[in-house]
Amino acid sequence: MPDPGRQRRGEDLQGPAQPESAVEEGLVLQVGSRYPVGHREHLLTRRLALATARARAVLIEAASHGEVMTYGELSEAISGMVLPRHMGPLLHMLGHDCAARGEPGLPSLVVTAATGEVGTPDLSWAPPERQACWDYWAPR
């Protein structure tokens, strides 16, 4: 019979519980860790990890077709888990995840509907990074 104390601690008969991570969410980042977002550190919650993993999958698909997405389109594609005006932390987490994998930055594919460009003050990084995404995820 399983030990109820072990189950409360997140363990089962397979052995001790593994550290909580976003690997099951499709990310290499660790849930519960803090990552730089602008001048602050932001906690990667399970919900943010799930939204980031969904955004990653959607943006890889867009990249494979040489496309970009607006903030609103991305929000809709991830079932509104993050609203368009609150995409900053998600896109920063996605950028950290891409960097950890040695991949081009998928956040470069997310643009404003008004300008067709990223919503950061410095736009110079986005076009070359966007092209790198399209090249990296192009169908082979």
Number of C-alpha atoms within 10 A of each C-alpha: 4 9 10 11 10 14 13 9 10 12 16 15 11 6 9 12 13 8 9 12 19 21 13 11 17 16 23 18 22 19 21 16 13 15 17 13 16 10 6 9 12 17 18 22 16 16 13 18 27 21 20 29 24 19 23 23 15 16 24 19 15 20 24 16 14 16 15 23 22 19 22 18 17 24 20 14 16 19 12 13 18 22 14 16 9 11 18 16 20 23 20 19 25 24 20 21 22 19 13 12 12 9 16 20 22 28 27 25 27 25 21 17 14 8 9 13 18 22 17 12 6 8 11 10 12 21 14 13 18 22 15 18 25 23 16 15 18 15 9 6
